[in-house]
């Protein structure tokens, strides 16, 4: 049985919403984008939302909206996609890295405190796999030193922390709608916030710093506009938003299925806990289950993590590794002068993690097959 790591299967619902946009005669930023923003606001509990071309763009604009730039520092995690770090560097600011909690894989608040300096302006935590960070402790740290928190929630749309939805917890939250995410617009992202001034500035910066959008002018808002900021071309199209609207119609079904798939993996792998560590489950949190990440226990295996992945893939099971730490990449290694020894939890976790197949179209039968293959590998390669 072949079980790909990811597969996107769209439906007639998405087709219907995209066709609405195509027939409207307006495919760039316009009414579909605004409707999409309104729908995400309801899920996230935020007052304002601005759709953009990617989560990377959203993080960049969030930092720009706070006037973060050269001589400023932003604390984040080395265990993330490069986009988190690139957004900081785009502003000319300096990323400062705090090690992770090896259980949750999220940034460890205990490691943040001694990284704060007089130059620190913000913290960017990343909700790995869809598990919210410890926002009680992060907000306490931020209040103490008057810092902003910009949540990288690329994985965690629909997650909750103590009953509060991700998007309502901190100053700004950036979501991703990349093809592999829990909902997709193909490429795309969104920044949500409860601060109108910030939302207005992000919207303006997302389209060249202009005071009026093309849709506003086209629909009778007058031809005049001003440019009052040095902006970017980061807007989302109505065509992409149409796909997103179709996906949102199925969002509750997506979320419920992901939760059931996670339960199925827990059930199928529970007798292997001596060999693999399963994801963290916390009663005060609702996990978005973007990824299902297991961690091998190295001393219990005769082979290493990479070989285990090779064995799974040789049996038709696709896998991923989330994430390769930032300091492993040539550019960041050279530019940021980071040492692996400074991040022992990140380094150890990286060498243990395997992301198993996980997506809405995955069947319980396929999950059971993945678990059966894992049991076979333990019999063959486990230190029993």
N, C-alpha and C positions, 0 to 999 in steps of 0.2 A: 504494500500500500504506500503510495506517495503522499506525503503530507508537506506541502510547501510552507515555508516560514510565514508568508503572507499572501493573501489573495483578496482582491477587491471585486465584489460582485454587486453591481448596481441594479436597480429595479425600475419598473415603469413609473414609480413615484418621482424619482430623480429625472427621468426622461420627460415627464409631464412638466416639471418646473423649469427645466432648461428650455423646453420648447416654448413655454410662455414668454421667456425672455427673448428668444429668437424672433418670435412673432411680434414682439412689442415695437421693434424698430430701434431699440436702444440697448446696447450690450455692455457699455462701460459703466462706470460708477453712477448709480441712480436709485430708483425706487426699490429694486430687489435687494440691493445692498442695505438700504435702511431697514427693510423688513427683516433681513437676516440679522442685523445688529439688534433689533428689538427682541427677536426670539432668543438670542444668546444672552441678552440682559436678563431675561426671565430665568434662564437656567442658572446664571452666575450670581444673581442677586445684586448686581451692580446697577447704578443709576445711569451710567453713560457707557457707550461702546463705540469703538471706531474700528471698522474692518480695514485690514491692510493686506499687502501682497504676501506676507509671510510672518511667522512668529519672530524671525530674526529682525525684520523691519520693525515689528512692534516693540521689541526690546530696545532697539536703537532709538526709536522715537520717544519711548518712555524716558530714556536717559536724557535725550535732547530737551524734552519738555521740562526737565528739572535743571537745565543749564549745566549739566555735568560735563566737564571737559578737562583739558590739560591741568595738571597739578592736583586733580581729584583722584581718589581711590574708591574702588567698588569691590566689596568682598563677595566672593562666589565660590563654587566648588570646582575642583579639577575633574570630577566624575560627571561629565556632561558632554553634549554635542558641542562642536566647535562654535556654533552660532552664539551661544551664551557669551563666550569670551570675545568673539568678533564684534558684537554689539558694543561692548565696553571700549575696545580699541578704536572703533569707528569714531568715537567721541574724543579720542586723544587721552582718555583716562587710563589709569593703571589698574589692571585686575590683581586683586590680592586673594590668595587661595587658602581656604580652611579645609581641613580633612573631613572625611565623612564618618557617619555612624555605620559600622560594618554590618549591622543588622538591617537597618532600613535602606541603606545606600544613599540617604539624603545627607545634606550638609549637617554637621554636628554643631549645635549652638555652643557647646563647651569649647570648641576650637575657634570660634569666632571672636570671643571677647579679647583675647590677647593679640588679635590682628587689627583691632580698631586703633586708628591714629588720628591726629588732628586733621589729616587730609581725607579721612573716610567720609563719603557722602551717602552711600547706599549699600544695601545688601541685595544680592540676587540669589535667592534659594531656588532649587530645581526639584520639582516633585517627581522623583524617579519612578517610572513605570505606572504612574497614576496615584501613588501614595502621597498624601499631603505631608509637608514638613511639619515640624513642631512649631506652629505659628504662635502659640502662647509664649514660648521662650524667645522666639525671634523678635516678637513685638516688644517684649520687655527690654531686650538689648537695644532695639532701635529707639525706644522712648528715652532710655538712659542717656544716649549720646546724640539724640536728635537726628537720627538717620532715616532715610526713606527705605521702604522695602518694595522691590519690584519682583513679583513672583513669576518665574518661568514655569508656566503651567502647560507646556506643550503636550504633556501626557495626561493632564488631569481635569479636563472638562467633565463636569458631572460629579466630581469627587466632593466630599464634605469633610469639614473639620469641626468636631463638636456640634454637629447639626447645622453648621453654616456652610453654604456652598462656596467652593473655590471660585474666586472672583469678587467675593465680598469681604475678604479677610485683611487685605493690606492696601497700600497706596495705589498700586497698579498691578494688574495681572495680564500676562500675555499668553494667548492660546495659539495653538497651531492647528491648521486644517490641511496639512500635507496629506498626500495620498494614503499613507499608512495609518493615519491617526483615527481616533474613535469616530469622528465624522470628518468628511473631506470636502474641500472645494477644488481639489486637484492640487493647487498651490494656494496658500492663503493663511491669514492669521487675524488676530483681533486683540486690541487692548481694551480692557474694561477698567473703570475707576468710578469712584463716587464724587470726584472733583470736576466740576464743569470747566473750570479754567484750564485744567490739564487736558481734558478731552478735546476742548476747542483747539488748543495748540497742536495736539497730535493730529487732529483732522486737517488742520491747515498745513502742517509740515508734510503730511502724507501726499499732498498734491501741490508741490512747488511753492508753498507759502502763500497761496492765493486766497483771497477773501471770499471767493465765490466759485462754486464747482461748475463744470460743464452742464450738468443736469439742471442746476438752478437757472442758468442762463437760457438753456434750451426751453425750459418749461415756463418761461415768462418772468424770470427774475431780473431782467435787464442785462445789457451787454457789458456794463462797466464792472471792473474789479481792480483790486490793488494787490500787490505782492509785498507783504510786510515782514516775511522771514525768508531766509535761505532754506528752501524746502527740498523735497525729494519726490521721486516718482514711485510712491509706495502704495497707491490706492488699489483696492480690489474691484474687479469688474462685476457687473450684474450677471454676466454669463456664469462666472464662478459662484456667485451668490445663489443663483438658481439651483446649482448642484447642491450647495449647502442647505438650502431650504428643503429640498427633497430629502436629504439626509436627516435633517432635524425632525421631519415628520415621523421618522423611524427611530429617533434617539432613545426613547424609553425601551423599545424592543432591543436596541443595540446594548444598552446598559444592562438590562436583565440577562441577556444571553451571555455577556462577558462574565457576569457574576456567577452564572451557572457553569460556564466553562472552567472558571477558577475552582469552583467547588469540585468539579469532576477531576481536575488535576490533583487537588489535595487528596481526594479519595484514592486515586490511582497510585499516588506516590507516597502515601503515608507509611507504608511498610519499608520505605527506603531511607528513612530519616537518619539512619546511621551513616549513610553515604552521601546524601544531598540535603542541604538546608532549604526549606521551602520559604516562600515570601512571607513577610511580616503581615499579620492580621491584627488589627487593633480595634476594639469595640467602640472607641470614641471617634473613629474615622470611617468614612465610606470611600473605599478604594475605587478609582476609575477603571482599573484593570486594562490599561493600554498594553502592557506587556506582562508576561508571566516569566519571572526570572528565578531560576534556581541557582544555588551555589554548591558546587561539589565540595566535599570535605577531603582535601588532598591526601591526607595520611591514610584514608580508607580505600584508596585506589592504587592499582599497579601502573596506571597510565595517567597522563596529565589531562588538563581541561581541553587543550587543542586536539588531542587524540580522541577524546570522547566525542567532540563535535564531528571529527572526521568519521567516526564509527556511526554516529547517528545519520550523517548525510549519506554514507554509503548504503544505508538502509532506506533511503528516500525521505528522510526527515530533515527539513530545513531548519537551521538555527541561526541565531544572531548573538552578538556580544554587545551589551549595553552597560557601560561604554568603555571605549579605549580612552584612558585618561589623557588629558590635554598635553601633559609633558612628554608623552610618547611620540608626538607628531613633530616632524623636523622643523617646521616653521616656528612653532611655539617653544620648542626646546631651545632653539637659537635665540629667539627674540625675548623670551621671558626669563631665560636662565633658571629653569626650575630643576630641582633634584627629586628623584623618586623617593629618596630616603626621608624627605620632609613630609611625605603623605603615606605612612605605612598602612593605614586602613584602606585607602584608595587602591594602593598597589596590590595588597593581598586580595581585596575584593575583585579587582579586575581579573586576576589569575584564576578566580573561582567561578565567575558568573557565566551562565548559559541562558539565553532567551529562547524559550520553546515556542513552537507555532501557536499563534493566538490572534484570532480575528473572528468577526461575526459569522462568517460562513463556515467556520470550522465545525465539524460534527463531533458529537460525543464519541462516536465510533473511532474517529481519528485520534481523539485525545486518549482513548483507551489503548490504541495501537502504540502511540508515543510512550505511554507508561509501561506497556509490555516490553517494548524494546529497551527502555531504561532498566527494567528488571533483568532482562537478558544480559545487558552489559555489566550489571553488578555481579551476576553469576560468573561471567567470564573474566572480568578484570578487577572485581572487588577484593580487598584484603580481608577475607573471611577468617 
